[in-house]
Amino acid sequence: MAVSTRAGRLDLVRGGPAQEFTVTLRGGNTQAYRHLLLTFQMESLVPEPGDTPGPARSFVLEHRDPATGTWRPAELRVANDLKPYALHSGGAPLARDAVRTERYRLRATATGPTGSSPVVVDAIDTDAPSGTPRDRERPGHYSLPHTTRRP
């Protein structure tokens, strides 16, 4: 799995435009995946003096539907703990030796905290049996640097 942005990181401004990034999945030559799920998580940013309370979601993540070109909401988990991989479900197939690139964009709403916290992107095999080694259960992991600042 590879994650890329124009500048190698996300540098957001509250209320500013979204920044795009891509996630490229490569199936490898050992196995196909029936359900490979991309998840996105970042830790909560701590409000600084002068920050105003934001909406329930201070960040909006969207996925570009390749069939229609439409941007659709995607789940971004903002939490300081890890959701166990076994609690995830769904995902799309990825054949052996296949390559698929997905487009996403993230923006910060006009209010809310500022600061830095990486966006953690995981590819999770939701069909992995219980007790499977971590690298089989989560075959892809990337920590995308991110900062949000005031305008």
C-alpha positions, 0 to 999 in steps of 0.5 A, a space after each residue: 500500500 502507498 499513500 501520496 499527496 502533492 506535498 507528501 503531507 496534508 497542510 490544512 487551513 480551517 475553513 479552507 479547501 480540501 486537500 487530495 491524496 491517493 491510496 494505491 493498493 497492490 495485491 502482491 503475488 501470494 493471495 487475493 483478498 475478498 474484502 480489503 477495507 481501507 480505514 482512516 483514523 487520527 487522534 483528537 487535536 487539543 483545542 488551543 486558546 482562542 479555538 472555538 468549539 467546532 461541530 461534531 466533525 471538525 474534519 470531513 473526509 471524502 472518497 471519489 467514486 471512480 464510476 461517477 466522479 462524485 465525491 462521497 462521504 467517507 469515515 474518518 475515526 477521530 479517537 485516541 485508541 485503536 479499534 480492534 481489526 476484528 470489529 471491522 467489516 466490509 471492504 472490496 476485493 483485490 485480486 492477486 497482482 491487481 493494482 487499485 488507486 483510490 482518491 480521497 480528500 480531507 478538509 478542516 471545518 471553519 471551527 475546531 482545534 488546530 495542531 498536528 496529528 497524522 492520519 493513519 491509513 490501514 488496509 484491513 483484511 476483514 476475512 482474516 481469521 481470529 488470532 491471525 498475525 497482525 501483518 496478515 490482518 492488516 496488510 497495509 499501514 501508512 501514517 500520513 503527516 497532517 497539520 491544521 492551522 488557523 487562516 
